[in-house]
Amino acid sequence: MSPSEWEVMRIIWTKQGASSTEVIRLMQLKREWSESTIKTLLGRLVDKKMLQTIKDGRRFFYRPTVTESDAMNKVASELFDHLCNMKKGGVIINLLSDLTLSRADIERMQLLLSEKLKTAPVSINCDCLPTDEDCTMHKKSC
């Protein structure tokens, strides 16, 4: 999804479904987008099977076909699939330093990290090159 489509989806996820009128009203409170732009985004999301359309007379109601959590996890997973295995931990550390997190989230992360530490390898190998190639750039741990 494009960043604009994500914004529309966030409204629909938060409202657990919404009419086109409601989506347009709420989006226009956030952005200076025209009604036709928002309708185009809704149409694209339907085409991408992210939204289901329910027609009620002349009104359209949109329901998400995927949960917000599933969509976020998929995007994050796809991003990390493209990163060097050795660099993923550093990216997560940078994200954590920049994000505002609740105490509950931090406590859950600490518990998870404590468990992962028990079976974590000492180092992670670079996966940027085929296994029979020598990675000179990532020889040292990152």
Long-range contacts (C-beta under 8 A, 24 or more apart in sequence): 1-45, 1-48, 1-50, 1-71, 4-41, 5-41, 5-44, 5-45, 5-48, 5-50, 7-31, 8-38, 8-41, 8-42, 8-45, 9-45, 9-50, 9-51, 9-64, 9-68, 9-71, 10-68, 12-51, 12-62, 12-63, 12-64, 13-64, 13-67, 13-68, 17-61, 17-62, 17-63, 17-64, 18-61, 18-62, 19-59, 19-60, 19-61, 19-62, 20-59, 20-60, 20-61, 20-62, 21-59, 23-62, 84-126, 84-127, 84-128, 84-138, 85-124, 85-125, 85-126, 85-127, 86-124, 86-125, 86-126, 86-138, 86-141, 86-142, 87-142, 88-124, 89-124, 89-142, 90-142
